[in-house]
């Protein structure tokens, strides 16, 4: 069984593994997020237009309804219910995470999600981690979810650094697996793939990738001499190479077409 929740509301949704179809797994590989199943009956939930980072004003029922996003569109997951925490000690954090709909207090999870036509919730990761660049909007968790479907990948993180989209993986892939990963995540327009010994996670959960600004540089500096300043387009480290996905995909296509064979 897969289940999602947080310290403020547990659980939110769950699904039995036997109910995850091959089509669902293919969708996760395409970057459509992590399928978490139908929300539990004990909560009310909604996916609103993403405005994480800004306080939400209290809403009327009508305004709340019109703020919901359509089926399949990514937005901000909000919940309410008897087991949902209504406030924090001395109100610290309430303005960022709580708002009212009528007389009811709702909790902003900080997670991005979408709902499919079957009413199932798909998780797209932290709203604050979204990447907006000239290639569009990318929710890193979709890429990370696809990467972690490879057995050799223990953890994954997508970062934006210097205008480049970096897929950093905890684990070590051989050349063949790296090519497969590059092809599988081609839709995300990743500029670099790099294996690293350990990705930093938040201290409270010891699970969620720590995306805080300032941590990105630390993450890439975890290994001594990981970055070779003399080779800006192909950076190497002791655990493996930084791969340019476009190069490995192009090489794979050449091999499939028989180019370069004697």
Buried (B, 14 or more C-beta within 10 A) or exposed (E): EBEBBBEBBEBBBBBEEEEBEEEBEEBBBBBBBBBBBBBBEEBBBBBBEBEBEEEBEBBEEEEBEEBBBEEEEBBBBBBBBEEBBEBEEEEEEBEBBBBBBEEEBBBBBBBBBBBBEEEBBBBBBBBEBBBEEEEEEBBBBBBBBBBBEBEBBEBBBBBBBEEEBBBBBBBBBEEEBBBBBBBBBEBBBBBBBBBBEEBBBEEEEEEEBBBEEEBBEEBBEBBEEBBEEEEEEEBBBEBBBBBBBEEBBEBBEEEEEEEEEE
